């Protein structure tokens, strides 16, 4: 993934990121509100030596005091000091538990001990700090070496009594809230990027470019929500729609895929069932017919044939009938629309792969390619069956249909790899049912210069063509010339 893909992933799931950020910040704030306030009070005790009449003795006494003061810091949190405090203040605790709320410290090269007490009650915090300082003074004086006349060698005095704190020192609710917000956003970002990395479904041309050099020759949009436009055989039912123009783009790209050696026959396949290969084949056939090309559509998906069902024609006799010698091509080819004939599948055989790979099938393909301007073969998906691999060698190449937001990169890669493994040509990939996007005025208007393709059933029913009267040929030429040749629908 490049930076553009990361940015696109974050932009796509911005609501998730914002939601998790709000939830994280809100949850942290509520948690902070549930925490009790903590107050601190500090008292300071000055330690000095009582011995020394001369300068030398005073220096020695000062050095001794600085050396011994660290011991008094540790003494401040011992039971010998704290037990009298508990008794004096009537605290419901033990010396060990009380010691956890007391911090005694001294700065380097000083003789002042700071006694800091943290408690949920500001008054109690101050009382404990003062009581500990007083108890420490008594205990330390008693433990110090005694001079002549039972005088202690050190003197301790409370120089800064503890004061009642006006504001709590903890918790920092603002910091906790900001931290929760930041954590929520980070989780949202990681989730979005993780989903993007793990989600390998095909959505754009770039997804296909990552796995193969095979070009994308078209993007066919799905029907817009609440749109009256029918689905299925779009080129017949809605020839002036935006979806129909997408099929014409596919047709144009096929026409220019090989300028030196024009493509006149293709197989249409996909990785898995349900990706729209049959409707793609039918609509491409109708798009070719608009070019006045005699087109034959062959239903070679002998495992799950569906062309006859879509076209609403008889499918009992068809390709298999010709291959087994029970009928001729003239007997089973059915004219369906102007310039479009269909060879249905016929009765499903028990050995479709052997039948499609037979010499009879090769001869049939050579015959129809000589009689028609363009031949389209609808084949089974490649991953479940190998029929398409055999048939692609009998045509100019394969068109692979990938279903938007469904076909994975791995499946498409396996499909293209299977074709490459047997040295079959892949003309291109068509992404089917893509998300509708806004188009400019040219594509948004009614493409009414394109004539509707009518079937014999329409003629018999007396239905009127979508465009009545003669076509303006100059307008048709101008319209055709204005279309991009190899552009992709975005």
C-alpha positions as MATLAB code, in Angstrom:
seq = 'XXXXXXXXXXXXXXXXXXXXXXXXXXXXXXXXXXXXXXXXXXXXXXXXXXXXXXXXXXXXXXXXXXXXXXXXXXXXXXXXXXXXXXXXXXXXXXXXXXXXXXXXXXXXXXXXXXXXXXXXXXXXXXXXXXXXXXXXXXXXXXXXXXXXXXXXXXXXXXXXXXXXXXXXXXXXXXXXXXXXXXXXXXXXXXXXXXXXXXXXXXXXXXXXXXXXXXXXXXXXXXXXXXXXXXXXXXXXXXXXXXXXXXXXXXXXXXXXXXXXXXXXXXXXXXXXXXXXXXXXXXXXXXXXXXXXXXXXXXXXXXXXXXXXXXXXXXXXXXXXXXXXXXXXXXXXXXXXXXXXXXXXXXXXXXXXXXXXXXXXXXXXXXXXXXXXXXXXXXXXXXXXXXXXXXXXXXXXXXXXXXXXXXXXXXXXXXXXXXXXXXXXXXXXXXXXXXXXXXXXXXXXXXXXXXXXXXXXXXXXXXXXXXXXXXXXXXXXXXXXXXXXXXXXXX';
ca = [
       0.000    0.000    0.000;
       1.193    3.517   -0.791;
       0.349    6.716    1.164;
      -2.648    7.340   -1.094;
      -4.146    3.991   -0.114;
      -3.598    4.706    3.589;
      -5.248    8.098    3.274;
      -8.153    6.601    1.333;
      -8.646    3.933    4.013;
      -8.719    6.558    6.777;
     -11.073    8.783    4.824;
     -13.394    5.882    4.103;
     -13.698    4.953    7.779;
     -13.469    8.430    9.285;
     -16.755    7.887   11.130;
     -15.317    4.819   12.893;
     -12.207    6.761   13.903;
     -14.238    9.693   15.235;
     -16.651    7.385   17.055;
     -13.863    5.435   18.752;
     -12.138    8.691   19.649;
     -15.301   10.028   21.284;
     -15.930    6.741   23.067;
     -12.331    6.607   24.274;
     -12.349   10.197   25.480;
     -15.801    9.892   27.057;
     -14.981    6.621   28.745;
     -11.714    7.984   30.113;
     -13.462   11.095   31.417;
     -16.135    9.035   33.196;
     -13.413    6.838   34.657;
     -11.529    9.911   35.861;
     -14.684   11.263   37.469;
     -15.052    8.037   39.424;
     -11.572    8.319   40.913;
     -11.292    9.873   44.401;
      -9.413   13.138   44.842;
      -5.961   13.000   46.414;
      -4.464   15.867   48.453;
      -0.866   16.392   49.492;
       0.645   18.214   52.442;
       4.358   18.609   53.170;
       6.237   19.517   56.317;
       9.969   20.265   56.523;
      12.292   19.175   59.354;
      15.716   20.779   59.888;
      18.478   18.525   61.243;
      21.556   19.995   62.999;
      24.413   18.899   65.248;
      24.474   19.995   68.884;
      28.178   19.442   69.358;
      31.132   21.653   68.528;
      32.595   24.707   70.196;
      35.408   25.270   67.740;
      35.320   25.772   63.986;
      36.823   22.341   63.408;
      34.193   20.681   65.560;
      31.409   22.555   63.792;
      32.656   21.390   60.392;
      32.846   17.828   61.642;
      29.340   18.122   63.076;
      27.956   19.454   59.783;
      29.570   16.639   57.828;
      28.223   14.108   60.296;
      24.689   15.557   59.994;
      24.727   15.389   56.167;
      25.879   11.785   56.327;
      23.300   10.744   58.887;
      20.313   12.606   57.388;
      19.744    9.881   54.735;
      19.252    7.410   57.547;
      16.598    9.655   59.076;
      14.816    9.771   55.693;
      14.446    5.981   55.804;
      13.541    6.110   59.489;
      10.533    8.337   58.753;
       8.477    5.486   57.272;
       9.312    2.811   59.828;
       6.773    1.439   62.324;
       8.796    2.961   65.192;
       7.895    6.432   63.847;
       4.435    5.691   62.432;
       2.951    3.657   65.307;
       2.829    6.710   67.622;
       1.206    8.724   64.770;
      -1.557    6.135   64.351;
      -2.196    6.140   68.086;
      -2.164    9.943   68.335;
      -4.564   10.564   65.430;
      -6.685    7.445   65.969;
      -6.162    6.214   62.370;
      -7.758    2.976   61.287;
      -4.701    1.584   59.507;
      -1.373   -0.150   60.071;
       2.164    1.275   59.909;
       2.882   -0.564   56.669;
      -0.246    0.738   54.962;
       0.338    4.244   56.242;
       3.932    4.159   54.985;
       2.651    3.777   51.415;
       1.086    7.244   51.590;
       4.202    8.922   53.010;
       7.255   10.094   51.088;
      10.358   11.306   52.891;
      13.156   12.957   50.930;
      16.081   15.304   51.195;
      17.948   17.302   48.592;
      21.630   16.551   47.984;
      24.025   18.221   50.394;
      21.208   19.594   52.572;
      20.019   18.756   56.076;
      16.298   19.392   55.550;
      13.933   16.421   55.376;
      10.611   16.872   53.536;
       7.729   14.725   54.788;
       4.963   14.521   52.154;
       1.646   12.788   52.853;
      -0.995   11.930   50.235;
      -4.556   11.343   51.405;
      -8.118   11.724   50.214;
      -8.850   14.163   53.084;
      -6.814   17.411   52.936;
      -7.128   17.971   56.704;
      -5.983   14.462   57.529;
      -3.061   14.769   55.092;
      -1.802   17.880   56.907;
      -2.318   16.325   60.329;
      -0.410   13.166   59.401;
       2.486   15.139   57.856;
       2.873   17.235   61.038;
       2.501   14.200   63.305;
       5.083   12.195   61.351;
       7.537   15.112   61.520;
       7.021   15.396   65.253;
       7.353   11.634   65.801;
      10.491   11.499   63.639;
      12.049   14.303   65.699;
      11.410   12.408   68.909;
      12.592    9.018   67.679;
      15.672   10.320   65.872;
      16.755   12.409   68.858;
      16.392    9.401   71.116;
      18.375    7.153   68.804;
      21.237    9.605   68.198;
      24.451    9.281   70.229;
      24.248   11.036   73.567;
      26.716   13.659   74.726;
      27.740   14.426   78.262;
      24.781   15.355   80.382;
      22.439   13.035   78.388;
      22.251   15.553   75.563;
      21.505   14.229   72.067;
      24.195   14.783   69.476;
      21.634   16.023   66.937;
      18.779   18.467   67.006;
      15.642   18.346   64.779;
      13.102   21.083   64.373;
       9.988   21.482   62.221;
      10.757   24.559   60.142;
       7.730   24.359   57.789;
       4.531   22.905   59.236;
       2.210   21.164   56.753;
      -0.687   23.264   55.421;
      -4.132   22.106   54.334;
      -4.140   21.732   50.528;
      -6.738   23.770   48.690;
      -6.716   21.711   45.473;
      -6.242   18.011   44.780;
      -3.058   16.818   43.095;
      -4.730   13.811   41.499;
      -6.362   12.588   39.392;
      -5.546   14.782   36.381;
      -8.911   14.356   34.752;
      -8.094   16.492   31.745;
      -4.985   14.470   30.970;
      -6.894   11.199   31.419;
      -9.639   12.423   29.066;
      -7.166   13.560   26.411;
      -5.289   10.267   26.730;
      -8.520    8.316   26.267;
      -9.378   10.398   23.208;
      -5.935    9.807   21.722;
      -6.083    6.080   22.432;
      -9.532    5.858   20.826;
      -8.310    7.637   17.703;
      -5.218    5.426   17.492;
      -7.373    2.314   17.840;
      -9.685    3.646   15.111;
      -6.756    4.321   12.795;
      -5.262    0.875   13.422;
      -8.657   -0.743   12.883;
      -9.156    1.119    9.594;
      -5.713    0.268    8.284;
      -6.012   -3.308    9.506;
      -9.333   -3.775    7.740;
      -7.852   -2.358    4.562;
      -4.804   -4.617    4.725;
      -6.856   -7.721    5.482;
      -9.669   -6.885    3.051;
      -8.378   -8.001   -0.362;
     -11.619   -7.651   -2.308;
     -11.359   -6.011   -5.717;
     -12.674   -2.441   -5.830;
     -10.483   -0.412   -8.153;
      -8.133   -0.772  -11.082;
      -5.243   -0.286   -8.645;
      -6.214   -3.497   -6.840;
      -5.715   -5.423  -10.080;
      -2.495   -3.587  -10.935;
      -1.004   -4.874   -7.664;
      -1.331   -8.504   -8.722;
      -1.046   -8.507  -12.510;
      -0.043   -6.613  -15.633;
      -3.316   -7.586  -17.310;
      -5.160   -4.371  -18.218;
      -8.573   -3.377  -16.947;
     -10.734   -2.935  -20.047;
     -13.874   -1.700  -18.322;
     -15.830   -0.930  -15.199;
     -19.566   -1.619  -15.286;
     -21.537    0.204  -12.621;
     -24.329   -1.429  -10.699;
     -27.861   -0.051  -10.860;
     -28.274    3.032   -8.723;
     -30.529    2.690   -5.712;
     -34.169    3.602   -6.446;
     -33.291    3.736  -10.124;
     -36.026    2.596  -12.559;
     -33.274    1.207  -14.775;
     -33.636   -2.586  -15.121;
     -30.828   -4.997  -14.395;
     -29.733   -8.006  -16.436;
     -29.633   -7.522  -20.209;
     -29.042   -3.782  -20.021;
     -28.164   -3.314  -23.696;
     -31.620   -4.557  -24.617;
     -33.779   -3.199  -21.790;
     -32.045    0.140  -21.247;
     -29.844    0.876  -24.276;
     -29.602    4.592  -23.453;
     -28.539    4.142  -19.828;
     -25.196    4.812  -18.211;
     -24.701    1.087  -17.671;
     -25.158    0.484  -21.396;
     -22.442    3.031  -22.074;
     -20.160    1.056  -19.773;
     -20.651   -2.030  -21.952;
     -19.880    0.060  -25.016;
     -16.639    1.085  -23.350;
     -15.758   -2.592  -22.929;
     -16.576   -3.176  -26.608;
     -14.408   -0.238  -27.696;
     -11.474   -1.432  -25.615;
     -11.817   -4.901  -27.130;
     -11.747   -3.377  -30.608;
      -8.523   -1.536  -29.865;
      -6.864   -4.157  -27.648;
      -4.835   -5.395  -30.613;
      -4.729   -2.961  -33.521;
      -2.430   -5.095  -35.685;
      -4.455   -8.301  -35.280;
      -8.099   -7.508  -34.551;
      -9.831   -9.603  -31.909;
     -12.776  -11.494  -33.388;
     -13.466  -14.114  -30.718;
     -13.310  -14.190  -26.930;
     -14.162  -16.383  -23.999;
     -15.859  -14.678  -21.046;
     -15.083  -16.238  -17.691;
     -14.566  -15.406  -14.018;
     -12.904  -16.766  -10.898;
     -16.058  -18.051   -9.181;
     -19.786  -18.406   -9.893;
     -22.082  -15.440   -9.422;
     -19.714  -12.728  -10.671;
     -21.812  -11.759  -13.697;
     -19.913  -13.377  -16.571;
     -23.052  -14.504  -18.426;
     -24.782  -11.120  -18.373;
     -21.442   -9.587  -19.362;
     -21.197  -11.916  -22.358;
     -24.785  -11.175  -23.463;
     -24.382   -7.409  -23.158;
     -21.041   -7.429  -24.992;
     -22.738   -9.373  -27.789;
     -25.469   -6.735  -28.057;
     -22.855   -3.977  -27.958;
     -20.995   -5.632  -30.842;
     -24.260   -5.879  -32.764;
     -24.560   -2.085  -32.635;
     -21.436   -1.989  -34.793;
     -23.305   -4.078  -37.382;
     -21.076   -7.032  -36.600;
     -22.676  -10.438  -37.004;
     -22.186  -11.844  -33.520;
     -22.590  -15.379  -32.188;
     -22.949  -16.037  -28.470;
     -22.133  -19.622  -27.463;
     -23.202  -20.966  -24.078;
     -20.299  -23.302  -23.285;
     -20.990  -23.374  -19.548;
     -22.227  -26.943  -19.699;
     -22.199  -27.269  -15.915;
     -24.598  -24.402  -15.141;
     -25.927  -23.068  -18.464;
     -27.952  -19.858  -18.199;
     -27.771  -17.978  -21.499;
     -31.028  -19.541  -22.762;
     -32.771  -18.585  -19.540;
     -31.592  -14.962  -19.761;
     -32.450  -14.723  -23.444;
     -35.759  -16.573  -22.979;
     -35.088  -19.033  -25.770;
     -35.168  -22.820  -26.083;
     -32.022  -24.397  -24.654;
     -32.665  -28.142  -24.893;
     -30.861  -28.426  -28.239;
     -27.600  -26.635  -28.805;
     -23.847  -27.004  -28.474;
     -23.845  -30.539  -27.076;
     -26.219  -31.638  -29.840;
     -23.711  -30.537  -32.476;
     -20.702  -32.018  -30.659;
     -22.278  -35.466  -30.351;
     -23.487  -35.342  -33.973;
     -27.234  -35.322  -33.342;
     -27.751  -31.918  -34.978;
     -26.024  -29.402  -37.224;
     -25.175  -25.820  -36.452;
     -27.926  -24.582  -38.757;
     -30.414  -26.686  -36.800;
     -29.641  -25.255  -33.365;
     -28.347  -21.688  -33.826;
     -31.157  -19.286  -32.965;
     -31.494  -15.709  -34.128;
     -32.220  -13.621  -31.056;
     -31.718   -9.995  -32.036;
     -30.517   -8.125  -35.107;
     -26.932   -9.271  -35.743;
     -27.012  -11.518  -32.637;
     -27.373  -15.286  -32.859;
     -27.216  -17.666  -29.893;
     -25.987  -21.234  -29.684;
     -27.492  -22.568  -26.454;
     -25.770  -25.217  -24.367;
     -28.076  -28.097  -25.061;
     -28.472  -31.052  -22.732;
     -25.850  -31.053  -19.946;
     -23.388  -33.938  -20.510;
     -21.657  -36.051  -17.880;
     -18.185  -35.222  -19.283;
     -18.237  -31.498  -20.173;
     -14.475  -31.024  -20.115;
     -13.795  -33.878  -22.523;
     -16.554  -32.680  -24.819;
     -15.324  -29.076  -24.883;
     -11.731  -30.186  -25.461;
     -12.652  -32.496  -28.321;
     -11.693  -32.177  -31.966;
     -15.360  -31.620  -32.772;
     -15.355  -28.486  -30.590;
     -12.218  -27.183  -32.302;
     -13.801  -27.731  -35.729;
     -17.013  -26.020  -34.576;
     -15.061  -22.967  -33.380;
     -13.195  -22.712  -36.685;
     -16.503  -22.915  -38.556;
     -18.326  -20.212  -36.598;
     -15.289  -17.880  -36.609;
     -15.385  -18.073  -40.389;
     -19.114  -17.333  -40.585;
     -19.433  -14.575  -37.954;
     -17.681  -11.265  -37.438;
     -17.418  -11.804  -33.686;
     -17.805  -14.911  -31.522;
     -18.328  -14.809  -27.737;
     -18.055  -17.988  -25.657;
     -19.582  -17.997  -22.163;
     -17.539  -20.486  -20.140;
     -17.625  -21.882  -16.584;
     -15.631  -20.082  -13.857;
     -11.960  -21.091  -13.908;
     -11.348  -22.011  -10.271;
     -14.086  -24.686   -9.975;
     -13.462  -26.135  -13.463;
     -10.806  -26.057  -16.186;
     -13.199  -25.840  -19.147;
     -12.405  -22.168  -19.788;
      -8.688  -22.906  -20.029;
      -9.332  -25.314  -22.897;
     -11.749  -23.005  -24.715;
      -9.544  -19.921  -24.447;
      -6.997  -21.570  -26.760;
      -9.776  -21.797  -29.382;
     -10.411  -18.021  -29.287;
      -8.307  -14.874  -29.418;
      -8.247  -14.657  -25.632;
     -10.177  -14.450  -22.395;
     -12.064  -11.609  -20.765;
     -12.151  -12.163  -16.989;
     -15.024  -10.696  -14.979;
     -14.287   -9.648  -11.386;
     -17.211   -8.739   -9.135;
     -16.730   -5.459   -7.284;
     -16.373   -5.811   -3.515;
     -16.601   -9.607   -3.782;
     -13.816  -11.152   -5.865;
     -10.620  -11.250   -3.818;
      -7.173  -10.419   -5.158;
      -6.052  -13.955   -4.346;
      -8.859  -15.553   -6.366;
      -8.308  -13.229   -9.302;
      -4.566  -13.843   -9.130;
      -5.163  -17.606   -9.131;
      -7.483  -17.230  -12.134;
      -5.027  -15.156  -14.143;
      -2.231  -17.490  -13.072;
      -4.177  -20.518  -14.313;
      -4.625  -18.894  -17.734;
      -0.955  -17.945  -17.851;
       0.092  -21.459  -16.828;
      -1.498  -22.955  -19.953;
      -0.206  -20.031  -22.058;
      -3.693  -18.777  -22.752;
      -4.059  -15.096  -23.598;
      -5.903  -12.857  -21.167;
      -7.189   -9.814  -23.022;
      -8.281   -7.940  -19.931;
     -10.337   -7.756  -16.769;
     -13.756   -6.133  -16.373;
     -14.788   -5.019  -12.892;
     -18.511   -5.663  -12.655;
     -21.143   -3.954  -10.506;
     -18.917   -1.098   -9.357;
     -20.226    1.652   -7.101;
     -22.131    4.343   -9.039;
     -20.262    7.642   -9.207;
     -21.178   11.100  -10.368;
     -20.546   11.743  -14.056;
     -20.430   14.961  -16.004;
     -23.204   16.283  -18.237;
     -22.072   14.264  -21.247;
     -22.574   10.933  -19.516;
     -25.504   12.143  -17.474;
     -27.732   12.888  -20.449;
     -29.809   10.436  -22.451;
     -27.629    8.758  -25.066;
     -30.578    8.605  -27.397;
     -28.595    8.384  -30.637;
     -27.814    4.739  -29.820;
     -30.538    2.516  -31.266;
     -32.185   -0.072  -29.075;
     -31.600   -3.698  -30.004;
     -34.925   -5.449  -30.542;
     -35.521   -9.159  -30.557;
     -37.990  -11.100  -32.611;
     -40.117  -11.440  -29.477;
     -40.345   -7.652  -29.325;
     -41.364   -7.520  -32.995;
     -44.053  -10.140  -32.431;
     -45.381   -8.300  -29.399;
     -45.688   -5.135  -31.457;
     -43.423   -3.126  -29.155;
     -42.168    0.133  -30.626;
     -38.450    0.791  -30.814;
     -36.941    3.148  -28.281;
     -35.835    5.444  -31.122;
     -38.325    6.047  -33.911;
     -37.531    7.436  -37.332;
     -34.262    7.427  -39.245;
     -31.021    8.049  -37.415;
     -29.010   11.203  -37.998;
     -25.846    9.592  -39.384;
     -23.798   12.770  -39.009;
     -24.771   12.886  -35.336;
     -23.825    9.234  -34.931;
     -20.398    9.808  -36.456;
     -19.802   12.883  -34.318;
     -20.922   11.041  -31.174;
     -18.716    8.048  -31.899;
     -15.675   10.197  -32.613;
     -16.138   12.084  -29.323;
     -15.973    8.938  -27.193;
     -12.625    8.137  -25.495;
     -11.118    5.072  -27.082;
      -9.331    3.386  -24.209;
     -10.635    5.268  -21.214;
     -12.007    3.358  -18.254;
     -15.229    4.125  -16.468;
     -14.282    5.382  -13.036;
];
